[in-house]
Amino acid sequence: MNLLVELFKQDLKIDYNQNETEIFSDGANLWKGALAVGGKLILTQERLIFIPHIFNLGLGGKDEYLNLSEIDSANRVKTLQLIDNGLKIILSNERVLKFVVNYPAKWIEHLKKSNINILKV
């Protein structure tokens, strides 16, 4: 059990651009089909970044670096149609990413300040 705890506590390697700074971040799960891949979601002044925990790399988890200009809109959603802790990101190429987050209202607030179109639910 201690090995798993240590894997989750390891620092995640994030490739920031020069002068890119973190605005908000927290643990999150990214839905990949029926699997929720755990990791960290980070908002910077340039990008939305998801880095999976090392444990999840073998489960289809991969880094996602999304320029804010690629994000068409965002909104809160219910996960499993029950719990109001989801964040849906729609990209300009119509790709959709769904996250489970701890503070969806804070994410929406920060995305709105980053000039992301927030859809009403």
C-alpha positions in Angstrom: 0.0 0.0 0.0 2.8 2.4 0.8 4.2 2.0 -2.7 0.9 3.2 -4.2 0.8 6.2 -1.9 4.4 7.1 -2.9 3.6 6.8 -6.6 0.7 9.2 -6.3 2.7 11.7 -4.2 5.6 11.9 -6.7 6.0 15.3 -8.4 4.5 15.3 -11.9 6.8 16.6 -14.7 5.1 19.6 -16.3 6.7 21.2 -19.4 5.9 24.8 -18.9 6.7 27.4 -21.6 9.1 30.2 -20.8 7.3 32.7 -18.6 4.2 30.5 -18.3 2.8 30.5 -14.8 0.2 28.5 -13.0 -3.1 30.3 -12.2 -5.0 27.4 -10.7 -4.5 23.6 -10.3 -5.9 20.7 -8.4 -6.2 16.9 -8.6 -8.6 15.7 -11.4 -9.7 12.7 -13.3 -10.0 12.7 -17.1 -12.6 10.3 -18.5 -11.2 8.0 -21.2 -14.2 6.0 -22.2 -15.4 4.1 -19.0 -12.1 4.8 -17.2 -11.3 7.9 -15.2 -7.5 8.5 -15.3 -6.3 10.3 -12.2 -3.8 13.2 -12.3 -3.5 16.9 -12.0 -5.3 19.6 -14.0 -3.4 22.9 -14.3 -4.6 26.3 -15.8 -1.9 28.7 -16.9 -2.3 32.0 -18.7 -1.6 30.1 -21.9 -2.8 26.5 -21.6 -5.0 24.0 -19.8 -2.7 21.0 -18.9 -3.6 17.5 -17.6 -0.8 15.3 -16.3 -1.7 11.8 -15.2 -0.3 10.1 -12.2 2.6 7.7 -13.0 0.3 4.9 -12.0 -2.2 5.8 -14.7 0.3 5.9 -17.6 -0.3 2.2 -18.2 -4.0 2.7 -18.2 -4.1 5.0 -21.2 -3.3 8.1 -19.4 -1.3 10.7 -21.3 -0.3 14.3 -21.0 -2.8 16.8 -22.5 -1.4 20.3 -23.3 -4.3 22.5 -24.7 -3.7 26.0 -25.8 -6.4 28.3 -24.4 -7.1 29.4 -28.0 -8.1 25.8 -28.8 -10.9 25.8 -26.2 -14.2 26.7 -27.7 -16.2 26.5 -24.5 -16.5 24.9 -21.0 -19.3 24.1 -18.7 -20.1 22.2 -15.5 -21.7 18.7 -15.8 -22.8 16.0 -13.6 -20.6 12.9 -13.5 -22.5 9.7 -13.8 -25.5 12.0 -14.2 -25.6 12.2 -10.4 -22.8 14.3 -8.9 -22.2 17.9 -9.8 -18.4 17.7 -9.9 -17.7 17.5 -13.7 -16.0 19.9 -16.0 -16.6 19.6 -19.8 -14.1 21.2 -22.2 -15.1 21.5 -25.8 -12.3 22.2 -28.3 -12.6 24.1 -31.5 -12.0 20.8 -33.4 -15.1 19.5 -31.6 -13.1 17.1 -29.4 -14.6 16.9 -25.9 -12.8 16.3 -22.6 -14.6 15.5 -19.4 -13.0 15.9 -16.0 -14.0 15.1 -12.5 -12.7 18.0 -10.3 -13.0 19.0 -6.7 -14.0 22.6 -7.2 -16.0 22.9 -10.5 -17.2 26.5 -9.6 -13.6 27.6 -9.1 -12.5 26.1 -12.4 -15.4 27.8 -14.2 -14.5 31.1 -12.5 -10.8 30.9 -13.6 -11.7 29.7 -17.1 -14.1 32.7 -17.5 -11.3 35.1 -16.4 -9.2 33.5 -19.1 -11.9 34.5 -21.7 -13.2 31.0 -22.2 -16.8 30.9 -23.3 -18.8 29.3 -20.4 -22.0 27.5 -21.4 -25.0 27.5 -19.1 -26.2 24.1 -18.0 
